[in-house]
Amino acid sequence: MIKAILFNLDGTLLDRQSSLIKFIDYQYEKFTDHLNHINQNTFKNKFIELDQHGYVWKDKVYTQLIDIFNITGLNTNDLLEDYINNFCHHCLPYPNLTETLDILRSNGYKLGIITNGKYPFQYDNIKSLQIDQFMDVILVSEKENIKKPNPLIFERAAKNLDLELCECLFVGDSLKNDYEASKTAGMYSIYRLNGENNFYSVSDSIKNLYELIGIVKKANKFL
């Protein structure tokens, strides 16, 4: 019996690509006196390329941008501090996020988030989506000192919920860190297709968060 649904954050609940584009536009305008020698779309495209879907921390991204575009009057720390403090104000959810969480919660399921990343940066992004109040557990890898795909972080989440791993379903957009890792740990796993990740031969997948409601109901009928 599935009793809890846990989620990855970026690319699963948070539309990170759209959020990042929104943030870059804001940052370009904020620091336009130092960046206006660069075409805005050129700057944005290079940022997105160097970011590598969030797998490269922004200190390295900004250092490279400053070098590539010969940016003066700004240093890496100026831009990084702005990113840390203000990215959360540009976070965009995927469609049907709060509606799906509300239905799952009202049907008695426990909810949680397991995300790799910096703390409190990731927690601030969760709060900006106004979904922290739905969650029974939130684990951010830097705070926990353990990250996906290590099975211990999934075990820790289940323990915090006072549930067995087999009573938890995990949803994420990374084949390795989310789908395969949670399944290996002992959870039910759903691969989240978001239009940016590659499609693999995974039968348990969703394109819209709302699909989870029917999947969970159907799964519990056969467990």
C-alpha positions in Angstrom: 0.0 0.0 0.0 1.4 3.4 -1.0 1.1 5.8 1.9 3.5 8.6 0.8 4.5 10.4 -2.4 7.9 12.1 -2.4 9.2 14.3 -5.1 12.4 15.7 -6.5 12.3 19.5 -6.8 14.0 20.9 -9.9 12.4 19.7 -13.1 9.7 17.8 -11.2 7.8 20.4 -9.2 9.8 23.5 -10.0 9.9 24.5 -13.7 13.6 25.3 -13.3 14.3 26.1 -17.0 11.5 28.7 -17.2 12.5 30.0 -13.7 16.1 30.4 -14.7 15.2 32.3 -17.9 13.1 34.6 -15.9 15.9 35.2 -13.4 18.6 35.8 -16.0 16.4 38.5 -17.6 16.0 40.1 -14.2 19.7 40.0 -13.5 20.6 41.3 -16.9 18.4 44.3 -16.4 19.6 44.8 -12.8 23.2 44.9 -13.9 22.7 46.4 -17.3 25.3 49.1 -16.8 27.9 46.3 -16.7 26.3 43.9 -19.2 24.8 46.1 -21.9 27.9 45.5 -24.2 26.5 41.9 -24.4 23.4 41.0 -26.4 20.8 39.9 -23.8 19.9 36.7 -25.6 23.6 35.9 -26.1 24.2 36.3 -22.4 21.2 34.2 -21.5 22.0 31.4 -23.9 25.6 31.2 -22.6 24.4 31.2 -19.0 22.0 28.3 -19.7 24.8 26.4 -21.5 27.3 26.8 -18.7 24.6 26.0 -16.0 24.1 22.5 -17.4 20.6 22.1 -16.0 21.8 23.2 -12.6 24.5 20.7 -12.2 27.2 23.4 -12.2 27.1 25.8 -9.2 26.9 29.4 -10.1 30.3 30.5 -8.8 31.8 28.6 -11.8 29.2 29.9 -14.2 29.7 33.5 -13.3 33.5 33.2 -13.3 33.3 31.9 -16.9 30.8 34.5 -18.0 33.0 37.3 -16.7 35.9 35.9 -18.6 34.1 35.1 -21.8 32.3 38.5 -22.1 35.0 40.6 -20.4 32.6 41.9 -17.8 34.1 44.7 -15.6 32.9 46.4 -12.5 31.3 43.1 -11.2 32.9 40.1 -9.7 31.7 36.5 -9.2 30.6 37.1 -5.6 28.4 40.1 -6.6 26.5 38.0 -9.1 26.4 34.9 -7.0 25.0 36.7 -4.0 22.3 38.1 -6.2 21.5 34.6 -7.4 21.4 33.1 -4.0 19.2 35.9 -2.6 16.8 36.5 -5.5 16.4 33.3 -7.6 13.6 32.3 -5.3 11.6 35.3 -6.3 11.5 34.0 -9.9 10.5 30.4 -9.3 7.7 29.1 -11.5 5.7 25.9 -10.8 4.7 23.3 -13.3 0.9 23.2 -14.1 -1.4 21.7 -11.6 1.2 21.6 -8.8 -0.8 22.9 -5.8 -4.0 21.3 -7.1 -2.3 17.9 -7.2 -0.7 18.2 -3.8 -4.0 19.3 -2.3 -5.9 16.3 -3.7 -3.2 13.9 -2.6 -3.0 15.4 0.9 -6.8 15.4 1.3 -6.8 11.7 0.4 -4.6 11.0 3.4 -1.2 10.6 1.6 1.9 11.9 3.3 4.1 14.1 1.1 7.7 15.0 0.9 10.6 16.4 -1.1 14.1 15.0 -1.5 16.3 17.4 -3.5 20.0 17.7 -4.2 21.4 21.2 -3.8 22.4 24.0 -1.5 20.7 24.8 1.8 18.8 27.1 2.5 18.8 27.9 -1.2 16.6 25.0 -2.2 14.3 25.4 0.8 13.8 29.1 -0.1 12.7 27.9 -3.6 10.2 25.5 -2.1 8.8 28.2 0.1 8.5 30.5 -2.9 6.3 27.9 -4.6 4.1 28.0 -1.5 4.2 24.2 -1.2 6.2 23.8 2.0 2.9 23.6 4.0 2.0 20.4 2.1 5.1 18.6 3.0 5.7 16.2 5.9 9.4 15.9 5.2 11.9 18.0 3.2 15.4 16.8 2.8 18.0 19.0 1.1 21.3 17.2 0.3 23.7 19.8 1.6 21.9 19.9 5.0 21.6 16.2 5.2 25.2 15.7 4.1 24.1 13.0 1.7 22.8 13.2 -1.8 20.9 11.2 -4.4 21.5 8.6 -5.8 22.8 7.4 -2.4 20.0 5.2 -1.1 20.5 6.4 2.5 18.7 9.7 1.7 15.6 7.8 0.6 15.8 5.6 3.7 16.1 8.7 5.9 13.0 10.2 4.3 11.0 7.0 4.9 12.2 6.8 8.5 11.2 10.4 9.1 7.7 9.5 7.9 7.6 6.4 10.0 7.0 4.3 6.9 8.7 1.4 5.1 10.4 2.2 1.8 7.9 0.0 0.0 5.1 2.3 1.2 6.6 5.3 -0.5 6.4 6.4 -4.2 9.1 8.7 -5.6 8.7 11.0 -8.6 11.7 12.7 -10.3 13.1 13.7 -13.7 16.6 12.2 -13.4 16.8 8.6 -14.6 19.8 7.9 -12.4 19.4 10.1 -9.4 15.6 9.8 -9.1 14.0 6.9 -10.9 16.7 4.2 -10.7 18.0 5.3 -7.3 14.6 5.4 -5.5 13.7 2.0 -7.1 17.0 0.5 -6.0 16.3 1.8 -2.5 13.0 0.0 -2.4 10.4 2.7 -3.3 7.9 2.7 -6.1 9.3 5.0 -8.8 7.8 7.3 -11.4 9.8 9.0 -14.1 8.8 12.7 -14.6 8.9 13.8 -18.2 9.3 17.6 -18.4 10.1 18.2 -22.1 13.7 18.7 -21.4 15.0 15.3 -20.1 15.5 12.4 -22.5 12.8 9.8 -22.8 14.0 6.4 -21.8 12.2 3.1 -22.1 10.4 3.6 -18.8 6.9 2.3 -18.5 6.2 4.2 -15.2 6.3 7.8 -16.4 4.1 10.9 -16.3 4.0 14.2 -18.3 1.6 16.0 -16.0 1.7 16.0 -12.2 -2.1 15.5 -12.2 -1.6 12.0 -13.6 -0.2 10.9 -10.2 -3.7 10.9 -8.6 -4.9 8.1 -10.9 -1.7 6.2 -10.8 -1.6 6.0 -7.0 -5.3 5.0 -6.8 -4.8 2.3 -9.4 -1.6 1.0 -7.8 -3.2 0.7 -4.4 -6.0 -1.4 -5.8 -3.5 -4.1 -6.8 -1.2 -3.9 -3.7 
